[in-house]
Amino acid sequence: MQWLAFPLVLLYLLRRILQNRAYLRHLPERFGSLKASWQRTAHGAIWLHAVSVGEAISAVPLVRELRRRYPNAPVYVSTSTLAGRAICLEKLDGMAAGIFYSPIDYRWFVRRVFRTLRPALVCVLETEIWPNLYREAKRHGCALVIVNGRISDRTFPTYRRWKWFFAPVLNQADRIYVQSAQDHQRYLAIGVEPDKVETLGNLKFDFQPSSKDIAPELLRFLEGHDSVWIAASTMPPVDSSDVDEDDVVIAAFQEVRRQHPGTLLILVPRRPERFDLAAQKLEAAGIRFARRSKIADATGDEDVLLLDSMGELGSLFAIATVVFMGGTLARRGGHNLLEPAFFAKPVIAGPHNHNFAEIHGEFLTAGAIEPIEAPADLATAVTRLLGDPERRKAIGDRARTIAESKRGVTARAAEHLLTACYEALPVNPRGLLATAFLWPLSKLWASFSRSSDGARSLDIPVISIGGITMGGAGKTPMVVWLTERLRERGLQPVILTRGYRRRTPHTSVIVPAGARVDTGLTGDEAQIFVRRGLAHVGIGADRYVTAQRMLRKYPADVAILDDGFQHRKLARTADIVLIDSLDPFGGGNVFPLGKLREPLEQLRRADLFVLTRVEPNQQTDGIERELRKYNTTAPILRSRVRFRKWRGDGQPNGRVAAFCGLANPRTFWRTLEGLGVFARPKWEFGDHHVYTPKETARIAWQARHAHVDYVVTTEKDYMNLSGLALAEFRDLRLCWLEIDLEIEDEDQALATILRIVSP
C-alpha cells in the first residue's frame, strides 16, 4: 500500500509547489527531516498536530496552558499551511520547543519525526485522520488523543459510508474529546468505541483577545473615519455555483458608502494567496484602497484597507463598528464568531455555519448575531447596523455574554492531555528486519545477564544502587546522597564501584577518604566519589575481592555498591533500583533490541525503587503501575536533580557555551536552563567520553568565535579532561556544575532504606 501511494504523494507535492513556491523551501520538513539544531528528546515530549489555520489558532492557548501546568515538557507544533505556521511562529515564540510542517503521511517520513521528537503524547486537533501518523504513534507507545474533534455536515455522509476504513483508524486513539453532543453521536455512528468519546467543548471558546497594540501607522491611517466595517476571513467559492465573498463585499461596500460615506472597509481575505487577487478586484471596481504591506505609501483618502498581513486582525476587532464573518455566504462553513464577540461587536453572518453549528445556533437564539440569507442582504444589514447604535450595542453585549460563558475548555483539555502523557510509556521500535536479526542476540544477552546464585557475602550489610537500563539514571548522585546521609547517622560507609574506563593494569584500587589520585586510576564517576572525600572508595571489576581487600585495612559499617543490580559476584542486603522517569524502561526490550540490561521480570529482585529526574508537577502513575506488574511490595520514592554549586572560574553569566558526554544530555541542558543559563553553542559526546586535546581545541575555537564569556560542563565531564585537554581552555573561563540528589520526603526515604538493611 505504501508503494501504491507514492505516485499520489509526488503529484500532491508538485501541485503544492506550483501553487506556492514558498512550499519548496520547507520541503525537507515534509519528509520528516527536522532541524538539526533540535536535540533528540526523552520521555515527556508533547506533539500537537494542528493542520489548518483554525487549528493552529486553537493550538496557541492550549500550548500556553500545557506549558503553565508542565513547564519542563517540550511542546512541538506541526501545521500544514503557510498561514498556520506564521501564526504559530508569532504566537508561540519562546513557548514551543519547535514549529514545523506536518510530515507527509507516509510511514518512512512520519517515523523520522518520531525518532527525533520521541513524544509521550500526540495530540491531533479536530478531525485530521492520518492513518500512518496514528499507527506510528501507537507503535512508539505514545498516548494518542484527539481534541476539539468534530465531523461536519459535509464529511459525515462520507465517513459513515466508509466507516469500515475510518473506524479502525480512529479507534487507535486513546481518547477523543469532541466539541458538541452532535459530534459525539456522529463519532459513534461511524464506529468509534463509546468509551473513547467524550464531549468537552470547543477550544475556540477560549479565544484570547489580542493584547497587541495597533501599529502607529495603522492608527494614523484609521483617523478621520466615522465607522469601520471589517470583512473578516473572506473566502473563495467552493465551485462555480458558489459566491466569491470578496466580490460580494466589494459590491455591498459600494452601496453602503452611498448612505455612510465616512465608512472605512477593512477587507481581510482568509488565504494569503488571495491578497493580490483582492487588490485586482478593488482596482477593477474603481475603489481607492491601500495595502497594509504598503501603508507608508497611503495618502489618507483611501476608502478600503486591504489587510494583506498575518496576525493583525485580532487587534483590529477592537476598533470595528460592525463585522461580517467570512466563510458564511460561500459554502465554507464559517469561522469563529467568538473573536469579535469578545469585543462586544455585532457580527453579520450568512447561512453557512456548519463548522460552528452549535455556537451559531446559540448566538442566533439569543439574538447575538445579525443573520442574513443571501449575498444581496449584506449591504442592507451593514447599513442598518451603522445607522442604529443601540441595536449594535445590544447585539454586541449579548455576544460577549455568550462568549464569556463558554470559557474553560482549554484548561480541561490540558488536564486530560497531561494525564494521558503521564500514563504513556514510549518505546523505540525496530523494523522487521532489525528485529529478526537482533532478537536472538537479545535473548542471548538476557541469558548471560541473569544474577548468579553463587554470589558471596560480606560481613557487613551491602546496599546496591543500580538500574535496569543502560545509560545514566542518576546512580552517582544517589550514591553520594546515601553516603552523606549514612555518615550523618553516625555510620561509616565505604563505596564499591567498577571504575568504568579506568586506565590502569591494577585489578583493584583502594583510595582512602580524602586522598587524591589520577582519573586514569579510577574512571570518571569513581573520581567524583574520590574528590567528594566522603568515604573510602574501592575500585575494581570484582567488587567482592575489592571489598575484602579494603575491609582488611579500613573497617566499615555498611558498603554501598555502585551500579550493582546486575553484579553477580557480591551478595546484597538490599537492592535499590533507579528508574529514570525520562526514559523509564529502555524501549521495553533487552539489549541490543532495546536498552534493557535484563528482562523487566528481574525487577522482582528490587527492595526499593527510586524514580529519578522527576520533573516539577510531573505525575508518575504510568511508570509506577508498570513497576507494580513485576514487583508489588517494594516502596517507590521520587527524586530530582538539585543544583549544588559551581566549580572552576565562578558562576557563568553573559554568553555561555556548554559541552557534555552523558547518556541523557537532555537532563544537563534542562538543569542549565533552570539556572537561567541558555548555552549556545553546545556539543554532545558519548557517555563517559574521554576528551582529547584536539576535541577541546575545536570546542575552544568555536567558543571564541561565538564570543562566549564562559564554557560550562558537568562534574563528570571535567573528570575526563586531561591536563593537555584542559590547556586548550587557558584563555576561556571554564566552570563545571556540581549536583546533588533531592528525594521527596527525605527522612522517610532514609528510614525506609535503613529498615530494609536492618529490619
GUVO-776756 format. One line per 10 residues: number of its first residue (from 1); their letters; for each residue x, y, z of C-alpha. Coordinates in steps of 0.001 Angstrom, whole numbers, m for minus. Example, Ala and Ser with C-alpha at 12.3 -4.5 7.8 and 13.67 -1.06 7.14 Angstrom:
<recs>
1) AS) 12300 m4500 7800 ~ 13670 m1060 7140 .
</recs>
This chain:
<recs>
1) MQWLAFPLVL) 0 0 0 ~ 2873 2378 735 ~ 4307 1911 m2769 ~ 909 2404 m4399 ~ 514 5697 m2568 ~ 3910 7056 m3617 ~ 2852 8440 m7052 ~ m65 10221 m5365 ~ 2333 11768 m2863 ~ 4532 13069 m5682 .
11) LYLLRRILQN) 1546 14566 m7509 ~ 369 16227 m4300 ~ 3823 17752 m3712 ~ 4076 19017 m7292 ~ 656 20650 m7036 ~ 1512 22414 m3775 ~ 4873 23625 m5105 ~ 3213 25083 m8207 ~ 603 26795 m6019 ~ 3174 28380 m3752 .
21) RAYLRHLPER) 6920 28285 m4259 ~ 7460 29084 m572 ~ 6377 25478 0 ~ 9611 24363 m1660 ~ 11815 25990 990 ~ 10306 23845 3729 ~ 10019 20624 1729 ~ 12637 18750 3849 ~ 10313 19051 6867 ~ 7629 17247 4854 .
31) FGSLKASWQR) 9987 14295 4593 ~ 10481 14196 8356 ~ 13887 15937 8345 ~ 13598 18295 11278 ~ 16104 20984 12151 ~ 19495 19576 13070 ~ 19686 22008 15992 ~ 16798 20269 17745 ~ 18123 17926 20390 ~ 16620 14458 20494 .
41) TAHGAIWLHA) 14303 14455 23459 ~ 13491 11788 26014 ~ 10221 10659 27560 ~ 7809 13536 28144 ~ 7679 15499 24874 ~ 4273 16561 23501 ~ 3494 16824 19771 ~ 464 18912 18768 ~ m697 18223 15223 ~ m2631 21311 14038 .
51) VSVGEAISAV) m3072 21184 10272 ~ m5257 24142 9273 ~ m5147 27830 10201 ~ m8119 27434 12547 ~ m6477 24509 14302 ~ m3228 26485 14621 ~ m5144 29304 16310 ~ m6736 26787 18679 ~ m3310 25347 19470 ~ m1966 28645 20805 .
61) PLVRELRRRY) m3884 28830 24133 ~ m3588 25052 24545 ~ 216 25215 24301 ~ 262 28067 26815 ~ m1833 26057 29259 ~ 285 22927 28846 ~ 3449 24933 29458 ~ 1930 26556 32526 ~ 972 23213 34050 ~ 4066 21252 32980 .
71) PNAPVYVSTS) 6792 23800 32165 ~ 9584 21285 31604 ~ 7822 19269 28907 ~ 8972 20272 25411 ~ 5952 21004 23207 ~ 6251 20729 19414 ~ 3616 22009 16982 ~ 3186 20877 13378 ~ 977 22570 10800 ~ 350 22123 7080 .
81) TLAGRAICLE) m280 25672 5867 ~ 1899 28746 5454 ~ m639 30851 7344 ~ m866 28342 10206 ~ 2913 28226 10501 ~ 3117 32032 10525 ~ 534 32238 13321 ~ 2354 29649 15428 ~ 5732 31326 14888 ~ 4287 34642 16017 .
91) KLDGMAAGIF) 2120 33484 18909 ~ 4278 30662 20290 ~ 7699 32249 20066 ~ 9680 31100 23099 ~ 6944 28678 24210 ~ 7015 25863 21650 ~ 10232 23850 21506 ~ 9776 23590 17737 ~ 7313 24509 14985 ~ 7469 22541 11750 .
101) YSPIDYRWFV) 5437 21446 8759 ~ 3468 18249 9222 ~ 5251 15327 7566 ~ 3588 13645 4634 ~ 1522 10768 5991 ~ 3937 8181 4680 ~ 5384 5887 7306 ~ 9067 6489 6453 ~ 8642 10245 6910 ~ 6449 10006 9999 .
111) RRVFRTLRPA) 8910 7628 11675 ~ 11741 10119 11238 ~ 9752 12675 13221 ~ 9001 10162 15981 ~ 12666 9179 16209 ~ 13655 12827 16616 ~ 10922 14035 18991 ~ 10304 10783 20903 ~ 6969 12159 22161 ~ 4996 10705 25033 .
121) LVCVLETEIW) 1802 12297 23713 ~ 494 13017 20222 ~ m2455 15406 20249 ~ m4396 15755 16997 ~ m6634 18807 16772 ~ m10109 18425 15265 ~ m10671 15532 12856 ~ m7430 15002 10984 ~ m7385 11336 10011 ~ m3793 10471 9175 .
131) PNLYREAKRH) m3597 6634 9256 ~ 207 6332 9332 ~ 578 9021 11983 ~ m1974 7234 14180 ~ m367 3850 13586 ~ 3163 5051 14338 ~ 2023 6874 17485 ~ 735 3617 18957 ~ 3704 1649 17606 ~ 6009 4011 19524 .
141) GCALVIVNGR) 3977 3643 22731 ~ 2644 7226 22680 ~ m656 8384 24067 ~ m2847 9428 21121 ~ m5617 11932 21848 ~ m7941 13840 19520 ~ m9016 17203 20942 ~ m11702 19519 19552 ~ m12986 16633 17457 ~ m15789 17369 15050 .
151) ISDRTFPTYR) m17422 15867 11977 ~ m19039 18403 9653 ~ m22303 18054 7759 ~ m20337 17789 4521 ~ m17982 14988 5607 ~ m20335 12948 7798 ~ m22019 11017 4927 ~ m18584 10101 3538 ~ m17273 8939 6923 ~ m20388 6861 7524 .
161) RWKWFFAPVL) m20222 5277 4070 ~ m16541 4398 4563 ~ m16776 3521 8247 ~ m15061 170 7600 ~ m11920 2229 6844 ~ m12253 5168 9272 ~ m13406 3274 12391 ~ m10224 1157 12821 ~ m8070 4267 12368 ~ m9991 6422 14849 .
171) NQADRIYVQS) m10205 3609 17389 ~ m6423 3715 17715 ~ m6885 6954 19675 ~ m6909 6562 23440 ~ m9473 9343 23860 ~ m11488 11600 21541 ~ m12743 14877 23058 ~ m15422 16353 20813 ~ m16934 19813 20502 ~ m20644 19069 20823 .
181) AQDHQRYLAI) m23280 16432 21526 ~ m23932 16209 17770 ~ m20259 15416 17121 ~ m20408 12797 19893 ~ m23244 10982 18136 ~ m21533 11199 14770 ~ m18335 9590 16061 ~ m20390 6736 17477 ~ m22244 6409 14168 ~ m19014 5836 12233 .
191) GVEPDKVETL) m17933 3053 14575 ~ m15805 4644 17317 ~ m15989 2779 20632 ~ m18346 4617 23044 ~ m15914 4670 25978 ~ m13354 6598 23903 ~ m15582 9594 23103 ~ m16351 12467 25476 ~ m17959 15867 24880 ~ m15627 18601 26122 .
201) GNLKFDFQPS) m16474 21763 24169 ~ m14723 23887 21576 ~ m11193 25178 22189 ~ m12085 28261 20179 ~ m14387 29265 23061 ~ m11212 30211 24952 ~ m10050 32685 22346 ~ m7967 35393 23986 ~ m8460 38913 22607 ~ m5233 40211 21128 .
211) SKDIAPELLR) m3186 42250 23569 ~ m1012 43585 20753 ~ m1283 47327 20223 ~ m2381 48512 16808 ~ 653 49695 14874 ~ 1059 53528 14921 ~ 998 53768 11118 ~ m2342 51919 11108 ~ m3796 54216 13760 ~ m2835 57232 11669 .
221) FLEGHDSVWI) m4479 55673 8632 ~ m7705 54951 10576 ~ m8103 58569 11741 ~ m10898 60582 10182 ~ m13364 57766 9521 ~ m16828 57777 11093 ~ m17117 53992 11257 ~ m15150 50855 10398 ~ m16585 47755 8724 ~ m14351 44659 8916 .
231) AASTMPPVDS) m14999 41887 6402 ~ m13100 39128 8210 ~ m11659 35982 6621 ~ m13454 36222 3281 ~ m13380 33009 1263 ~ m13392 31951 m2401 ~ m16254 29905 m3874 ~ m16419 26163 m3408 ~ m17446 25640 m7034 ~ m18861 27558 m9985 .
241) SDVDEDDVVI) m22320 27742 m8392 ~ m20985 29354 m5210 ~ m20191 33026 m4473 ~ m16843 34757 m4126 ~ m17112 36688 m864 ~ m14595 39330 m1969 ~ m16913 40183 m4886 ~ m19920 40272 m2545 ~ m18201 42544 m9 ~ m16906 44958 m2675 .
251) AAFQEVRRQH) m20365 45250 m4251 ~ m22016 45728 m847 ~ m19480 48396 147 ~ m20314 50455 m2943 ~ m23922 50552 m1730 ~ m23052 51205 1922 ~ m20871 54237 1260 ~ m23721 55990 m552 ~ m25514 56257 2813 ~ m22446 56254 5060 .
261) PGTLLILVPR) m19636 57897 3070 ~ m17370 58109 6119 ~ m17161 54325 6467 ~ m13823 52551 6058 ~ m13845 48949 4868 ~ m11080 46643 6127 ~ m11040 43690 3749 ~ m9281 40585 5145 ~ m9012 37607 2760 ~ m8587 34343 4651 .
271) RPERFDLAAQ) m5799 32995 2454 ~ m2539 34860 1740 ~ m2516 33678 m1873 ~ m5705 35742 m2475 ~ m4223 39073 m1374 ~ m3148 40054 m4896 ~ m6436 38891 m6398 ~ m8413 41018 m3908 ~ m6276 44032 m4859 ~ m7098 43456 m8528 .
281) KLEAAGIRFA) m10813 43290 m7749 ~ m10715 46569 m5808 ~ m8804 48248 m8593 ~ m11249 46950 m11213 ~ m14170 48332 m9155 ~ m12567 51785 m9124 ~ m12291 51850 m5316 ~ m9443 53753 m3682 ~ m7589 51355 m1405 ~ m4330 50905 483 .
291) RRSKIADATG) m2488 47665 1132 ~ m1297 47054 4689 ~ 2081 45994 3334 ~ 2433 49421 1643 ~ 688 51557 4257 ~ 3567 54062 4166 ~ 2521 54985 611 ~ m1113 55698 1595 ~ m2449 59224 1069 ~ m5263 59061 3629 .
301) DEDVLLLDSM) m8010 59410 1004 ~ m8499 55649 598 ~ m11860 54043 1355 ~ m10582 50472 1828 ~ m7688 48925 3713 ~ m6637 45556 2277 ~ m5145 43726 5255 ~ m2513 41656 3454 ~ m679 40704 6662 ~ m899 37899 9204 .
311) GELGSLFAIA) m1709 38178 12913 ~ m3161 41725 12985 ~ m6868 41047 12563 ~ m7407 40141 16238 ~ m6265 43559 17458 ~ m8323 45420 14832 ~ m11639 43970 16073 ~ m11355 46443 18951 ~ m11914 49423 16615 ~ m14626 47807 14418 .
321) TVVFMGGTLA) m18117 49237 14259 ~ m19560 46165 12553 ~ m18086 42836 11433 ~ m19020 40488 8617 ~ m17750 36953 9251 ~ m16498 35356 6061 ~ m16998 31756 5046 ~ m20723 32042 5766 ~ m22024 33258 2365 ~ m19706 30975 442 .
331) RRGGHNLLEP) m20387 27356 1358 ~ m17291 27121 3578 ~ m18900 26533 6973 ~ m17974 29795 8690 ~ m15262 30900 11102 ~ m15012 31616 14795 ~ m17676 34096 15920 ~ m16137 34449 19364 ~ m13222 36632 18316 ~ m15292 39757 17550 .
341) AFFAKPVIAG) m17805 38739 20239 ~ m15179 39219 22958 ~ m15010 42872 21869 ~ m18844 43171 22015 ~ m19056 43779 18261 ~ m22182 42986 16237 ~ m21454 40209 13760 ~ m23205 39627 10442 ~ m23159 36004 9270 ~ m24646 34166 6333 .
351) PHNHNFAEIH) m26441 30805 6421 ~ m23411 28502 6108 ~ m22115 27942 9648 ~ m21791 24171 9905 ~ m18205 24445 11206 ~ m19616 26189 14286 ~ m23196 24936 14151 ~ m23714 24691 17926 ~ m22358 28107 18833 ~ m24024 29734 15815 .
361) GEFLTAGAIE) m27337 28286 16925 ~ m26868 29662 20430 ~ m25948 33106 19104 ~ m28967 33041 16814 ~ m31386 32019 19594 ~ m30056 34726 21920 ~ m30218 37451 19293 ~ m26447 37859 19495 ~ m25898 37898 15735 ~ m27293 39654 12666 .
371) PIEAPADLAT) m28259 36812 10274 ~ m28554 37156 6514 ~ m29677 34583 3987 ~ m28192 35765 700 ~ m25362 37943 m656 ~ m27879 40623 m1614 ~ m28750 41079 2080 ~ m25237 42082 3151 ~ m25390 45775 2206 ~ m28779 46147 3915 .
381) AVTRLLGDPE) m27550 44523 7145 ~ m24403 46682 7307 ~ m26372 49870 6588 ~ m28972 49014 9242 ~ m26367 48425 11938 ~ m24318 51507 11070 ~ m27449 53631 11449 ~ m28643 52098 14741 ~ m26101 52403 17613 ~ m28498 50924 20196 .
391) RRKAIGDRAR) m29042 47801 18111 ~ m25295 47422 17630 ~ m24714 47673 21377 ~ m27485 45222 22272 ~ m26256 42563 19825 ~ m22625 43076 20874 ~ m23388 42817 24607 ~ m25342 39593 24149 ~ m22490 38156 22049 ~ m19922 38982 24724 .
401) TIAESKRGVT) m22088 37331 27424 ~ m22233 34078 25448 ~ m18531 34203 24667 ~ m17601 34626 28335 ~ m19865 31761 29409 ~ m18043 29261 27183 ~ m14598 29660 28683 ~ m12658 26894 30438 ~ m12403 24272 27675 ~ m8642 24748 27258 .
411) ARAAEHLLTA) m7932 24131 30950 ~ m9993 20921 30937 ~ m8365 19741 27711 ~ m4856 20386 29096 ~ m5670 18398 32228 ~ m6827 15401 30167 ~ m3809 15628 27852 ~ m1290 15688 30678 ~ m2989 12726 32353 ~ m2564 10787 29106 .
421) CYEALPVNPR) 1030 11999 28803 ~ 1913 10802 32307 ~ 373 7400 31615 ~ 2303 6797 28381 ~ 5455 4679 28261 ~ 7050 5325 24847 ~ 9237 2724 23169 ~ 11714 2851 20298 ~ 10507 91 17950 ~ 12729 m1701 15474 .
431) GLLATAFLWP) 11883 m2632 11911 ~ 11050 m6214 11000 ~ 14493 m6986 9575 ~ 16317 m5443 12534 ~ 14059 m7289 14964 ~ 14613 m10602 13211 ~ 18390 m10124 13351 ~ 18664 m8672 16872 ~ 16069 m10845 18642 ~ 18404 m13885 19023 .
441) LSKLWASFSR) 21198 m11609 20268 ~ 18798 m10052 22755 ~ 17830 m13492 24078 ~ 21483 m14443 24332 ~ 22275 m11272 26274 ~ 19342 m11890 28623 ~ 20577 m15403 29407 ~ 24038 m14109 30383 ~ 22708 m11165 32392 ~ 20810 m13207 34974 .
451) SSDGARSLDI) 22097 m12964 38518 ~ 24101 m15888 39835 ~ 23109 m17876 42914 ~ 26806 m18252 43814 ~ 27318 m14658 44975 ~ 29474 m14316 48105 ~ 28565 m12245 51162 ~ 30492 m9707 53217 ~ 30382 m9426 56992 ~ 28646 m6035 56720 .
461) PVISIGGITM) 25382 m5048 55013 ~ 25670 m4229 51304 ~ 23308 m1727 49688 ~ 23302 m1821 45898 ~ 22439 1239 43808 ~ 21639 32 40295 ~ 19368 266 37296 ~ 17540 m1857 34778 ~ 18537 142 31680 ~ 21804 1061 30034 .
471) GGAGKTPMVV) 22966 4634 30369 ~ 22688 7130 33162 ~ 19818 7036 35611 ~ 21407 9165 38342 ~ 23301 6391 40155 ~ 26329 8554 41040 ~ 24272 11308 42773 ~ 22290 8593 44570 ~ 25480 7005 45931 ~ 26700 10425 47116 .
481) WLTERLRERG) 23315 11183 48726 ~ 23171 7857 50580 ~ 26805 8100 51727 ~ 26229 11566 53168 ~ 23031 10528 54951 ~ 24587 7409 56467 ~ 27509 9471 57763 ~ 25041 11904 59327 ~ 23543 8913 61180 ~ 26967 8070 62661 .
491) LQPVILTRGY) 27693 5141 60335 ~ 30934 4567 58451 ~ 30131 3611 54832 ~ 32537 2535 52099 ~ 31882 2762 48348 ~ 32468 m122 45935 ~ 32488 737 42227 ~ 33675 m767 38974 ~ 35591 2325 37780 ~ 34332 2281 34207 .
501) RRRTPHTSVI) 37008 3139 31591 ~ 39830 3479 34069 ~ 43255 3154 32534 ~ 45420 1000 34839 ~ 46755 m2580 34913 ~ 45720 m2964 38563 ~ 42709 m5235 39064 ~ 41581 m3181 42048 ~ 42454 192 43560 ~ 41745 1335 47127 .
511) VPAGARVDTG) 41529 5115 47678 ~ 41262 6305 51310 ~ 38806 9111 52075 ~ 40426 12494 51364 ~ 43220 11097 49165 ~ 43796 12302 45588 ~ 44646 10058 42648 ~ 44584 10460 38868 ~ 41349 9887 36939 ~ 43125 7220 34919 .
521) LTGDEAQIFV) 43274 5005 38036 ~ 39621 5499 38953 ~ 37451 6368 35951 ~ 35260 9470 35758 ~ 32370 8521 38067 ~ 34616 6939 40707 ~ 36707 10113 40621 ~ 33615 12055 41753 ~ 33426 9831 44865 ~ 37143 10325 45468 .
531) RRGLAHVGIG) 37008 14110 45192 ~ 33972 14378 47439 ~ 36053 12617 50127 ~ 33015 11165 51908 ~ 34215 7568 52273 ~ 36924 5112 51344 ~ 36477 4020 47723 ~ 37220 534 46403 ~ 37508 294 42616 ~ 37592 m2998 40692 .
541) ADRYVTAQRM) 35599 m5266 38403 ~ 35254 m7937 41114 ~ 33679 m5942 43925 ~ 33808 m8870 46373 ~ 37598 m9179 46099 ~ 37975 m5391 46190 ~ 35770 m5187 49294 ~ 37721 m7881 51105 ~ 40997 m6040 50474 ~ 39547 m2714 51602 .
551) LRKYPADVAI) 37808 m4003 54740 ~ 41009 m5630 55979 ~ 42552 m2167 56058 ~ 39531 124 56629 ~ 36725 m1311 58814 ~ 33229 m104 57909 ~ 29594 m434 58996 ~ 27990 m675 55539 ~ 29109 m996 51921 ~ 27409 942 49095 .
561) LDDGFQHRKL) 27683 m941 45823 ~ 27606 1422 42837 ~ 25832 78 39724 ~ 25399 m3328 41313 ~ 21947 m4618 40337 ~ 23482 m6936 37711 ~ 26728 m7687 39624 ~ 26859 m11467 40136 ~ 29823 m11924 42499 ~ 28715 m9976 45587 .
571) ARTADIVLID) 25538 m10683 47554 ~ 23477 m7663 48597 ~ 21394 m6967 51658 ~ 19228 m4552 49704 ~ 18848 m3647 46034 ~ 17840 m46 45328 ~ 16850 229 41668 ~ 16788 3639 39982 ~ 14199 4263 37259 ~ 14828 7265 35026 .
581) SLDPFGGGNV) 11429 8958 34681 ~ 12512 10490 31351 ~ 13241 7086 29808 ~ 11976 4507 32301 ~ 12146 1114 30597 ~ 14616 1437 27722 ~ 12101 662 24996 ~ 10870 m2499 26733 ~ 13430 m4818 25101 ~ 16761 m6260 26230 .
591) FPLGKLREPL) 19938 m5055 24507 ~ 20644 m4915 21568 ~ 16956 m4857 20630 ~ 16382 m2213 23313 ~ 18278 m598 26191 ~ 17341 m3008 28990 ~ 20223 m4750 30747 ~ 17966 m7674 31639 ~ 14262 m8522 31275 ~ 11794 m6435 33243 .
601) EQLRRADLFV) 10773 m9562 35169 ~ 14020 m9183 37129 ~ 12576 m6094 38808 ~ 11072 m8551 41275 ~ 14513 m8619 42997 ~ 14336 m4912 43872 ~ 13811 m3924 47514 ~ 13263 m228 46776 ~ 12585 1848 43650 ~ 13716 5451 43266 .
611) LTRVEPNQQT) 12290 7372 40324 ~ 14952 9856 39254 ~ 14747 13119 37272 ~ 11093 13580 38164 ~ 10140 16995 36804 ~ 8175 19535 38858 ~ 4433 18818 38501 ~ 5157 15517 36743 ~ 2879 12629 37631 ~ 4401 9147 37561 .
621) DGIERELRKY) 1296 6978 37750 ~ 2032 5181 34469 ~ 5595 4303 35499 ~ 4520 3143 38953 ~ 1754 996 37507 ~ 4280 m702 35209 ~ 6630 m1360 38138 ~ 3810 m2959 40097 ~ 3355 m5536 37351 ~ 6716 m7025 38339 .
631) NTTAPILRSR) 7105 m6050 41987 ~ 4109 m5458 44251 ~ 5890 m4752 47536 ~ 8975 m2550 47025 ~ 8397 1078 48108 ~ 8575 3697 45343 ~ 10288 7031 46026 ~ 10644 10071 43769 ~ 13718 12251 43288 ~ 15145 15009 41138 .
641) VRFRKWRGDG) 18481 16641 40407 ~ 19361 19625 42591 ~ 21995 22254 41870 ~ 24782 22249 44465 ~ 27457 24733 43363 ~ 29567 25979 40500 ~ 33178 24882 40416 ~ 36042 26398 38460 ~ 36018 30007 37268 ~ 32959 31203 39162 .
651) QPNGRVAAFC) 29284 31435 38223 ~ 28662 31727 34470 ~ 26904 34774 33064 ~ 26658 36519 29729 ~ 27155 34371 26628 ~ 27717 30706 27525 ~ 28796 27613 25589 ~ 28444 24100 27006 ~ 29508 20525 26296 ~ 28773 17158 27913 .
661) GLANPRTFWR) 29234 13433 27458 ~ 26229 11826 29156 ~ 23816 9002 28423 ~ 20963 11521 28676 ~ 22303 15011 27853 ~ 18810 16468 27995 ~ 18980 16479 31799 ~ 22090 18689 31727 ~ 20543 21182 29298 ~ 17404 21349 31429 .
671) TLEGLGVFAR) 19408 21878 34613 ~ 21266 24747 32966 ~ 18046 26332 31734 ~ 16567 26014 35222 ~ 19544 28047 36468 ~ 18966 30695 33822 ~ 21914 29548 31679 ~ 20977 29164 27993 ~ 24012 27729 26240 ~ 24739 28456 22583 .
681) PKWEFGDHHV) 26633 26750 21070 ~ 26580 23357 22745 ~ 28134 19990 21985 ~ 27162 16413 22894 ~ 29509 13420 23136 ~ 29031 9770 24069 ~ 28659 8669 27681 ~ 31960 8537 29645 ~ 33715 10347 26797 ~ 37430 10996 27392 .
691) YTPKETARIA) 38315 14290 25711 ~ 41398 14621 23564 ~ 43317 17901 23177 ~ 42142 18008 19546 ~ 38476 17896 20616 ~ 38822 20540 23315 ~ 40808 22714 20889 ~ 37857 22574 18497 ~ 35386 23414 21291 ~ 37568 26301 22453 .
701) WQARHAHVDY) 37985 27638 18889 ~ 34240 27627 18231 ~ 33573 29193 21645 ~ 35982 32047 20916 ~ 34405 32693 17529 ~ 30966 32729 19185 ~ 32331 35386 21593 ~ 31219 33457 24677 ~ 32141 34533 28193 ~ 32049 31065 29804 .
711) VVTTEKDYMN) 32335 27420 28793 ~ 30453 25069 31141 ~ 30298 21299 31525 ~ 29364 18630 34056 ~ 31398 17393 37005 ~ 31677 14002 35335 ~ 32982 15512 32092 ~ 35502 17638 33938 ~ 36976 14423 35342 ~ 37584 13286 31738 .
721) LSGLALAEFR) 39635 16357 30792 ~ 43348 15615 30858 ~ 45892 18329 31580 ~ 46587 18766 27866 ~ 42884 18893 27074 ~ 42314 21485 29820 ~ 45152 23628 28472 ~ 43090 24431 25369 ~ 40722 26467 27568 ~ 43542 28602 29003 .
731) DLRLCWLEID) 42125 31920 27723 ~ 38484 30983 28445 ~ 36627 30801 31734 ~ 35736 27158 32360 ~ 33376 26025 35093 ~ 31508 22839 35855 ~ 28274 22006 37592 ~ 28196 20050 40819 ~ 24813 18468 41517 ~ 23055 16592 44296 .
741) LEIEDEDQAL) 20016 14396 44515 ~ 16836 15621 46183 ~ 14427 12919 47352 ~ 10849 13723 48251 ~ 10167 13045 51953 ~ 13874 12542 52574 ~ 13616 11442 56213 ~ 11009 8831 55398 ~ 13103 7649 52436 ~ 16196 7140 54581 .
751) ATILRIVSP) 14180 5400 57284 ~ 12838 3033 54612 ~ 16366 2242 53423 ~ 17666 1639 56955 ~ 14684 m566 57742 ~ 15421 m2705 54688 ~ 19080 m3069 55682 ~ 18430 m3661 59396 ~ 14879 m4960 59825 .
</recs>
